[in-house]
Amino acid sequence: MSSEKPVSGVQSSVASSQALQPTEDDNSKSCWVCFATEADDRLAAWVQPCKCIGTTKWVHQSCLQRWVDEKQRGNITRKVLCPQCKAEYIVVFPSMGAFVALLDAMEEITHKICPFIAGGVLLGSIYWIAITYGAVTVMQVVGHREGLEMMESADPLVLLVLLPTIPVTLISAKMYNWEDSVLLFLRKYCAKIPALAYILPFGNVDGDRGAIVTGHTNNQNPNGPSHLSPTRIFCSALLLPTISTIIGKIFFRSIQNNLHRTILGGLTYITIKGALKIYHKQMLYIRHSSRKILDYTESNLKLYRSAATSTTTDAVSSTRDDSEQVV
């Protein structure tokens, strides 16, 4: 009994000494970037930058610096995290003095205010372009001499406020499609009037099918892109005064007042264009709602494939003839 106690004491002391001593794996350092060990380069600087343990615990300072540079991509203020434990690396820069700190602050302030300055310059440019367009429109509609006299006699502050509203008003008015409202009214209340059938065909469409197609054509054109194109609205709105002036000079020469002549020309242009658009939309509505799906037979395949092939061939031949004439 007495001989067993010393043995157990020796074993416990050996176990405790082994537990206190670090293992060889804990002491060995291996860089998780270049996979080099401490024995490969004993002069290299090592760092433990995160909470990782085991093989990803240590890394070369130089290797980590290159890896951080790749992650920051030139933005030294960007935070970099460990790809394994997601701990943020503690990056410390040496102090370069008060003058360099002042230059850094100026650089940061400039970086923040430049977008606002650019936005202000852009808005200012748009504002003065709107003023110029408004002044040109006034001289075009009223007359060159009358427009100049009117603007010279007006208060400059009033001109600075009213002239930019001219293009804004034109674009806003153009965004409302009054033709759709008129077309829906005609489809709903005037379809049973025989006299209107000669002017605006209504077609023979089932109720359910017509409702579906009507909702489709209100959102977009079944034969092409949507009518609410920003570029189309912008160009049509800004060209309206010029077109109204031209039509007024052509068809209303007897009217001496330039403003009245331009207004009549604009109303004529809007009415004719709206009537043509209403007719075109109605024909597209009839074509789209009256389409049919044929049986998949050999005769139909030959008929419609030959028609499509002949159309393509005619288009290619016409293009080739035009190119030969140019040559």
Phi, psi and chi 1 to 4 in degrees:
 res  aa     phi    psi   chi1   chi2   chi3   chi4
   1 MET       -  -42.0  -66.0  -65.3  -68.1      -
   2 SER   -70.8  -28.4   60.3      -      -      -
   3 SER   -73.9  -21.6   61.1      -      -      -
   4 GLU   -81.2  -24.0  -66.6  178.6   -3.9      -
   5 LYS   -68.2  -45.7  -69.5 -178.3 -179.9  178.6
   6 PRO   -62.2  -35.1  -22.7   33.7      -      -
   7 VAL   -64.3  -44.8  173.9      -      -      -
   8 SER   -65.0  -35.9   60.5      -      -      -
   9 GLY   -65.7  -39.6      -      -      -      -
  10 VAL   -65.3  -41.5  171.6      -      -      -
  11 GLN   -64.0  -40.7  -69.7  178.0   -9.1      -
  12 SER   -67.3  -37.4   61.2      -      -      -
  13 SER   -67.2  -37.6   61.9      -      -      -
  14 VAL   -66.3  -41.3  170.8      -      -      -
  15 ALA   -64.6  -42.2      -      -      -      -
  16 SER   -67.2  -36.7   60.8      -      -      -
  17 SER   -67.5  -35.7   62.3      -      -      -
  18 GLN   -68.4  -34.9  -70.1  178.5   -7.4      -
  19 ALA   -69.9  -35.0      -      -      -      -
  20 LEU   -75.7  -29.3  -66.6  175.1      -      -
  21 GLN   -77.8  133.3  -68.2  179.1   -3.7      -
  22 PRO   -68.7  143.5   24.3  -31.6      -      -
  23 THR   -73.6  165.7   59.6      -      -      -
  24 GLU   -67.5  -31.7 -175.2  178.6   -2.5      -
  25 ASP   -70.0  -34.1  -66.7  -23.1      -      -
  26 ASP   -71.7  -32.8  -67.3  -24.6      -      -
  27 ASN   -78.9  -29.6  -76.1  -27.1      -      -
  28 SER   -72.6  135.3   63.0      -      -      -
  29 LYS  -111.0  133.1  -62.3  179.4 -179.1  178.7
  30 SER  -137.2  126.4  176.4      -      -      -
  31 CYS   -77.2  126.1  178.3      -      -      -
  32 TRP   -79.4   -2.1   56.8  -94.4      -      -
  33 VAL   -94.7  -54.9  176.1      -      -      -
  34 CYS  -103.0   -5.2   66.1      -      -      -
  35 PHE    64.4   18.7  -57.9  104.6      -      -
  36 ALA   -85.5  151.1      -      -      -      -
  37 THR  -102.5  175.6   61.7      -      -      -
  38 GLU   -67.1  -27.6 -171.0  176.3   11.3      -
  39 ALA   -72.0  -25.0      -      -      -      -
  40 ASP   -70.3  -37.4  -63.9  -29.1      -      -
  41 ASP  -147.6   99.2 -172.9    2.0      -      -
  42 ARG   -78.3  -11.3  -62.6 -171.7  178.4  -82.8
  43 LEU   -93.2   -6.8  -60.6  178.7      -      -
  44 ALA   -71.5  145.7      -      -      -      -
  45 ALA   -86.3  133.8      -      -      -      -
  46 TRP  -111.3  155.1  -67.0   85.2      -      -
  47 VAL  -147.0  146.0   63.1      -      -      -
  48 GLN  -112.9   86.7 -177.0 -177.2  -10.1      -
  49 PRO   -85.5   -6.3   32.7  -33.9      -      -
  50 CYS  -145.2 -166.0   58.9      -      -      -
  51 LYS   -94.1    9.4  -61.2 -178.1  -66.8 -176.0
  52 CYS   -69.1  153.7  -69.3      -      -      -
  53 ILE  -128.9  164.5   58.8  175.9      -      -
  54 GLY    84.2 -137.8      -      -      -      -
  55 THR   -71.5  -21.6   57.6      -      -      -
  56 THR  -100.5   19.2   58.5      -      -      -
  57 LYS   -77.8  -41.8  178.5  178.5 -179.2 -179.8
  58 TRP  -109.4  153.9  -64.8   96.9      -      -
  59 VAL  -156.1  149.1   63.1      -      -      -
  60 HIS   -65.4  140.6  -75.0  139.4      -      -
  61 GLN   -60.2  -42.7 -178.8   73.9 -117.4      -
  62 SER   -68.6  -40.0   58.0      -      -      -
  63 CYS   -65.7  -41.9  -66.0      -      -      -
  64 LEU   -65.5  -36.8 -175.0   60.4      -      -
  65 GLN   -61.7  -43.7  -67.4  -75.8   -0.6      -
  66 ARG   -65.5  -39.3  -70.0 -166.7  -61.7  -92.1
  67 TRP   -66.5  -39.4 -170.9   82.3      -      -
  68 VAL   -65.8  -39.0  169.7      -      -      -
  69 ASP   -61.4  -39.5  -70.2  -23.0      -      -
  70 GLU   -65.4  -35.6  -67.4  178.3   -2.1      -
  71 LYS   -75.8  -35.7  -66.9  -61.2  179.7 -178.9
  72 GLN   -78.9  -28.9  -70.8 -177.6  -22.6      -
  73 ARG    53.1   47.7  -62.2 -177.9 -179.7  -85.5
  74 GLY    90.7  -16.7      -      -      -      -
  75 ASN   -95.3   97.5 -175.6    9.4      -      -
  76 ILE   -72.7  -12.2   61.1  174.8      -      -
  77 THR   -88.7   -5.3   61.0      -      -      -
  78 ARG   -72.5  136.0  179.3 -179.8  -62.4  173.4
  79 LYS   -76.0  141.9  -62.2  179.7 -179.8 -179.9
  80 VAL  -121.3  131.6 -178.5      -      -      -
  81 LEU  -112.3  154.3  -53.8  179.8      -      -
  82 CYS   -68.5  132.8  174.2      -      -      -
  83 PRO   -68.7  -14.5   24.3  -32.9      -      -
  84 GLN  -100.4  -60.8  -63.1  -64.7  -29.9      -
  85 CYS   -94.4   -3.9   65.9      -      -      -
  86 LYS    63.6   21.5  -55.7  -58.4  178.7 -178.1
  87 ALA   -80.4  141.9      -      -      -      -
  88 GLU   -78.9  131.9 -179.6 -178.4  -10.2      -
  89 TYR   -70.3  139.4  -69.1  152.3      -      -
  90 ILE   -90.4  103.2  -56.3  173.7      -      -
  91 VAL  -104.3  123.7 -178.7      -      -      -
  92 VAL  -120.3  132.1  179.3      -      -      -
  93 PHE  -104.4  143.6  -66.0   93.8      -      -
  94 PRO   -72.0  152.7   26.7  -34.2      -      -
  95 SER   -74.3  129.3  177.7      -      -      -
  96 MET  -108.7    6.4  -57.1  -59.3  -65.6      -
  97 GLY   105.4  167.1      -      -      -      -
  98 ALA   -69.2  -35.6      -      -      -      -
  99 PHE   -66.8  -42.3 -176.2   69.4      -      -
 100 VAL   -66.4  -36.4  175.8      -      -      -
 101 ALA   -64.2  -37.6      -      -      -      -
 102 LEU   -65.1  -41.6  177.5   60.9      -      -
 103 LEU   -64.6  -38.2  -66.4  178.4      -      -
 104 ASP   -63.0  -41.4  -70.4  -21.0      -      -
 105 ALA   -65.3  -41.6      -      -      -      -
 106 MET   -63.7  -39.1  -66.2  175.9   61.0      -
 107 GLU   -64.6  -40.3 -178.7   70.9   19.0      -
 108 GLU   -66.6  -42.6 -175.9   68.5   18.2      -
 109 ILE   -64.1  -42.7  -66.2  173.0      -      -
 110 THR   -62.5  -40.1  -56.1      -      -      -
 111 HIS   -63.8  -32.7  178.6   73.0      -      -
 112 LYS   -81.1  -35.6  -69.9 -178.1  178.4  179.6
 113 ILE   -89.4  -15.6   66.2  174.7      -      -
 114 CYS   -60.6  -42.2  -83.5      -      -      -
 115 PRO   -60.0  -37.0  -25.5   35.5      -      -
 116 PHE   -69.1  -38.6  -63.1   97.7      -      -
 117 ILE   -65.1  -44.1  -64.1  175.6      -      -
 118 ALA   -62.6  -41.0      -      -      -      -
 119 GLY   -64.1  -39.4      -      -      -      -
 120 GLY   -64.7  -41.1      -      -      -      -
 121 VAL   -64.4  -40.6  171.3      -      -      -
 122 LEU   -64.5  -45.5  179.6   61.2      -      -
 123 LEU   -64.8  -39.2  -68.2  177.1      -      -
 124 GLY   -63.0  -40.3      -      -      -      -
 125 SER   -64.0  -43.4  -58.8      -      -      -
 126 ILE   -62.8  -38.7  -64.9  174.0      -      -
 127 TYR   -63.0  -47.1  173.1   76.3      -      -
 128 TRP   -71.3  -30.0  -73.9  107.4      -      -
 129 ILE   -65.3  -40.1  -69.9  173.1      -      -
 130 ALA   -64.6  -39.4      -      -      -      -
 131 ILE   -63.6  -44.0  -71.3  179.1      -      -
 132 THR   -63.1  -44.0  -55.7      -      -      -
 133 TYR   -62.9  -41.6  175.6   84.1      -      -
 134 GLY   -62.2  -41.5      -      -      -      -
 135 ALA   -65.2  -43.9      -      -      -      -
 136 VAL   -63.4  -39.5  171.8      -      -      -
 137 THR   -64.6  -41.1  -57.4      -      -      -
 138 VAL   -61.3  -45.5  169.3      -      -      -
 139 MET   -67.4  -31.1  -69.1 -173.7  -67.1      -
 140 GLN   -75.1  -38.3 -171.0  177.0   33.4      -
 141 VAL   -80.2  -47.7  171.6      -      -      -
 142 VAL   -82.8  -29.9 -179.7      -      -      -
 143 GLY   123.6  147.9      -      -      -      -
 144 HIS   -62.9  -52.8 -176.6   75.2      -      -
 145 ARG   -68.8  -44.6 -175.6  179.5   61.0 -174.9
 146 GLU   -63.7  -37.9  -66.6   81.6   -3.2      -
 147 GLY   -66.3  -41.6      -      -      -      -
 148 LEU   -63.1  -43.7  -73.8  176.6      -      -
 149 GLU   -63.8  -39.2  -67.2  176.8   -5.8      -
 150 MET   -64.4  -44.7 -179.0 -173.8  -60.3      -
 151 MET   -72.1  -32.5  -71.8 -174.2  -71.0      -
 152 GLU   -69.1  -33.6  -71.6  175.6   -3.4      -
 153 SER   -81.6  -15.2   60.6      -      -      -
 154 ALA   -84.2  161.9      -      -      -      -
 155 ASP   -71.2  133.0 -171.4   -2.2      -      -
 156 PRO   -58.1  -37.2  -24.6   33.6      -      -
 157 LEU   -65.1  -36.0  -66.6  178.0      -      -
 158 VAL   -66.0  -40.1  175.2      -      -      -
 159 LEU   -65.1  -39.8  -66.6  177.8      -      -
 160 LEU   -64.7  -24.1  -68.1  176.6      -      -
 161 VAL   -92.2  -39.9  174.2      -      -      -
 162 LEU   -84.2  -37.6  -67.0 -178.7      -      -
 163 LEU   -61.5  -42.6  -70.7  178.6      -      -
 164 PRO   -66.8  -19.5  -19.8   32.2      -      -
 165 THR   -74.5  -14.7   60.2      -      -      -
 166 ILE   -64.9  -54.3  -65.9  177.2      -      -
 167 PRO   -65.5  -33.0   21.9  -32.6      -      -
 168 VAL   -64.6  -41.2  174.8      -      -      -
 169 THR   -66.5  -41.3  -56.3      -      -      -
 170 LEU   -62.9  -44.6  -69.5  173.5      -      -
 171 ILE   -67.6  -40.3  -65.5  174.5      -      -
 172 SER   -64.5  -41.0  -58.9      -      -      -
 173 ALA   -67.8  -32.9      -      -      -      -
 174 LYS   -70.1  -25.0 -174.4   61.3 -179.6  176.4
 175 MET   -71.5  -14.8  -66.1  178.0   66.2      -
 176 TYR   -92.5  117.5  174.3   69.5      -      -
 177 ASN   -90.5   91.1  -70.0  -33.2      -      -
 178 TRP   -71.9  -19.4   61.4  -88.7      -      -
 179 GLU   -64.5  -36.2  -59.8   93.0  -12.2      -
 180 ASP   -65.0  -39.4  -66.7  -22.3      -      -
 181 SER   -65.0  -42.4  -58.3      -      -      -
 182 VAL   -65.0  -41.0  174.1      -      -      -
 183 LEU   -65.5  -41.6 -174.9   56.5      -      -
 184 LEU   -64.7  -36.9  -68.9  176.5      -      -
 185 PHE   -64.6  -42.4  176.5   80.1      -      -
 186 LEU   -66.0  -39.8  -66.6  175.7      -      -
 187 ARG   -66.6  -32.5  -71.5  174.5 -178.5  171.4
 188 LYS   -84.2  -41.0 -173.1  175.1 -178.5  179.9
 189 TYR  -113.5  -21.4  -62.7  103.7      -      -
 190 CYS  -111.3    8.6  -57.2      -      -      -
 191 ALA   -70.7  -22.7      -      -      -      -
 192 LYS   -93.1    2.3  -62.6 -179.8  180.0  180.0
 193 ILE   -87.9  117.2  -59.5  176.9      -      -
 194 PRO   -61.6  -34.0  -20.3   32.6      -      -
 195 ALA   -65.0  -35.1      -      -      -      -
 196 LEU   -74.7  -18.2  -68.7  177.4      -      -
 197 ALA   -65.5  -27.1      -      -      -      -
 198 TYR   -77.3  -24.6  -65.1   97.3      -      -
 199 ILE   -92.1  -47.7  -57.9  174.8      -      -
 200 LEU  -127.3  103.1 -176.4   67.5      -      -
 201 PRO   -66.6  140.3   23.4  -31.9      -      -
 202 PHE  -106.9  -16.7  -67.8   96.0      -      -
 203 GLY    73.9  177.0      -      -      -      -
 204 ASN  -120.9   89.8 -173.5   13.0      -      -
 205 VAL  -120.3  137.7 -175.6      -      -      -
 206 ASP   -62.7  153.8  -64.6  -24.2      -      -
 207 GLY   -62.3  -48.1      -      -      -      -
 208 ASP   -66.0  -43.8  -63.8  -22.9      -      -
 209 ARG   -64.6  -40.9  174.2   66.1  179.2  154.9
 210 GLY   -65.5  -37.4      -      -      -      -
 211 ALA   -65.8  -39.8      -      -      -      -
 212 ILE   -65.5  -45.5  -65.0  173.5      -      -
 213 VAL   -67.9  -35.0  176.9      -      -      -
 214 THR   -63.2  -43.9  -58.2      -      -      -
 215 GLY   -64.8  -33.4      -      -      -      -
 216 HIS   -69.9  -43.3  176.5   73.2      -      -
 217 THR   -74.1  -20.9   53.7      -      -      -
 218 ASN   -71.8  -29.7  -72.7  -23.2      -      -
 219 ASN   -87.4  -38.2  -64.7  -34.2      -      -
 220 GLN  -155.9  163.9   61.7 -179.6    6.3      -
 221 ASN   -81.5  123.0 -178.5    6.6      -      -
 222 PRO   -68.9  -12.8   24.0  -32.5      -      -
 223 ASN  -105.0    7.0 -163.9   36.2      -      -
 224 GLY   175.6 -160.0      -      -      -      -
 225 PRO   -71.5  172.3   26.2  -33.8      -      -
 226 SER   -66.8  147.0  174.7      -      -      -
 227 HIS   -70.8  -25.6  -77.1  -69.9      -      -
 228 LEU   -82.1   61.7  -64.6  178.1      -      -
 229 SER   -87.9  127.5  172.7      -      -      -
 230 PRO   -58.9  -42.4  -23.3   33.4      -      -
 231 THR   -66.8  -37.3   54.9      -      -      -
 232 ARG   -67.6  -42.7 -178.4  171.2 -178.7  174.5
 233 ILE   -63.1  -42.6  -67.4  174.2      -      -
 234 PHE   -63.1  -49.1 -177.2   80.3      -      -
 235 CYS   -67.3  -43.3  -65.3      -      -      -
 236 SER   -64.0  -39.6  -60.2      -      -      -
 237 ALA   -68.0  -44.2      -      -      -      -
 238 LEU   -75.4  -23.6  -62.5 -174.5      -      -
 239 LEU   -87.9   -7.5  -70.8  176.1      -      -
 240 LEU   -60.1  -45.7  178.7   60.4      -      -
 241 PRO   -61.3  -39.1  -24.0   35.2      -      -
 242 THR   -65.8  -45.9  -56.9      -      -      -
 243 ILE   -64.7  -39.4  -62.6  174.3      -      -
 244 SER   -63.8  -39.7  -58.3      -      -      -
 245 THR   -64.7  -42.1  -56.8      -      -      -
 246 ILE   -66.1  -46.5  -65.6  174.1      -      -
 247 ILE   -64.9  -38.2  -66.1  177.9      -      -
 248 GLY   -63.3  -39.2      -      -      -      -
 249 LYS   -71.2  -27.4  -70.3 -178.8  179.3  179.6
 250 ILE   -81.7  -46.5  -66.1  175.5      -      -
 251 PHE  -101.8  -13.2  -64.8  100.7      -      -
 252 PHE  -129.9   52.3  -56.3   98.6      -      -
 253 ARG   -68.7  -27.2  -65.7 -179.4 -179.8  178.7
 254 SER   -69.1  -19.6   59.2      -      -      -
 255 ILE   -83.5  124.1  -60.7  176.8      -      -
 256 GLN   -82.4  -32.5  -61.3  -60.8  -34.9      -
 257 ASN   -72.5  121.6 -167.4  -53.9      -      -
 258 ASN   -64.9  -38.2  -67.0  -35.3      -      -
 259 LEU   -65.5  -46.4  178.5   60.2      -      -
 260 HIS   -63.9  -39.6  -63.7  167.9      -      -
 261 ARG   -64.9  -41.0 -176.0  168.8   61.0 -126.1
 262 THR   -68.0  -38.9  -56.6      -      -      -
 263 ILE   -63.5  -44.3  -67.8  175.4      -      -
 264 LEU   -63.4  -39.4  -69.4  175.8      -      -
 265 GLY   -64.1  -39.7      -      -      -      -
 266 GLY   -66.4  -42.9      -      -      -      -
 267 LEU   -64.0  -39.4  -67.3  175.6      -      -
 268 THR   -63.0  -44.9  -57.0      -      -      -
 269 TYR   -63.1  -45.5  168.4   71.3      -      -
 270 ILE   -65.0  -39.0  -67.4  173.6      -      -
 271 THR   -67.6  -48.0  -56.5      -      -      -
 272 ILE   -64.5  -45.4  -64.6  175.3      -      -
 273 LYS   -63.6  -41.0 -179.6 -177.9  177.0 -178.1
 274 GLY   -64.4  -40.6      -      -      -      -
 275 ALA   -64.2  -41.8      -      -      -      -
 276 LEU   -66.2  -38.4  -66.8  176.0      -      -
 277 LYS   -67.7  -40.1 -174.4  178.9  -69.9 -172.6
 278 ILE   -62.6  -44.3  -70.5  173.4      -      -
 279 TYR   -62.9  -43.2 -180.0   79.0      -      -
 280 HIS   -64.6  -43.3 -176.0 -133.4      -      -
 281 LYS   -63.9  -37.9  -75.0 -174.6  176.2 -178.1
 282 GLN   -66.9  -40.1 -179.1   64.6   15.9      -
 283 MET   -66.6  -38.8  -63.3  -53.5  -64.9      -
 284 LEU   -64.5  -36.7  -67.9  178.3      -      -
 285 TYR   -63.4  -44.1  164.4   77.5      -      -
 286 ILE   -67.1  -42.8  -66.4  174.1      -      -
 287 ARG   -64.4  -41.7 -177.5  177.9   66.9  179.7
 288 HIS   -72.6  -37.3 -171.5   66.8      -      -
 289 SER   -80.7  -16.5   58.0      -      -      -
 290 SER  -100.8   10.0  -58.5      -      -      -
 291 ARG   -69.7  156.3   67.8 -177.2 -178.5 -175.1
 292 LYS  -132.9  152.8  -65.4 -179.4  179.6  179.3
 293 ILE  -110.1  119.1  -60.0  175.1      -      -
 294 LEU   -88.2  166.8  -58.7 -179.7      -      -
 295 ASP   -68.9  145.5  -64.4  -29.3      -      -
 296 TYR   -84.6   82.9 -169.3   80.9      -      -
 297 THR  -120.4  165.0   59.0      -      -      -
 298 GLU   -65.0  -38.9  -67.3  -65.5  -25.3      -
 299 SER   -64.5  -43.1   59.8      -      -      -
 300 ASN   -66.3  -38.2  -70.6  -26.3      -      -
 301 LEU   -62.9  -46.1  -73.4  174.1      -      -
 302 LYS   -64.9  -39.7  -68.3 -179.6 -179.7  179.4
 303 LEU   -64.9  -50.9  177.9   61.2      -      -
 304 TYR   -82.5  -28.0  -72.6   95.9      -      -
 305 ARG   -70.5  -38.1  -76.8 -179.4  179.0  176.9
 306 SER   -66.8  -37.7   61.2      -      -      -
 307 ALA   -65.1  -42.5      -      -      -      -
 308 ALA   -66.6  -38.7      -      -      -      -
 309 THR   -65.9  -41.3  -55.2      -      -      -
 310 SER   -65.7  -37.6   62.0      -      -      -
 311 THR   -63.8  -42.6  -56.4      -      -      -
 312 THR   -66.0  -41.0  -54.4      -      -      -
 313 THR   -64.8  -41.0  -54.7      -      -      -
 314 ASP   -63.4  -39.2  -65.6  -21.7      -      -
 315 ALA   -66.2  -41.3      -      -      -      -
 316 VAL   -67.0  -41.5  172.0      -      -      -
 317 SER   -66.3  -39.7   61.4      -      -      -
 318 SER   -65.0  -39.5   62.1      -      -      -
 319 THR   -64.5  -39.1  -54.4      -      -      -
 320 ARG   -67.4  -39.7 -174.9  178.7  -58.6  170.9
 321 ASP   -64.2  -40.3  -65.2  -22.5      -      -
 322 ASP   -64.2  -40.7  -66.3  -21.0      -      -
 323 SER   -67.0  -36.3   61.5      -      -      -
 324 GLU   -67.2  -36.3  -69.1  176.5   -4.9      -
 325 GLN   -66.9  -37.9  -70.3  177.0    1.5      -
 326 VAL   -64.9  -42.5  172.1      -      -      -
 327 VAL   -62.9      -  173.9      -      -      -
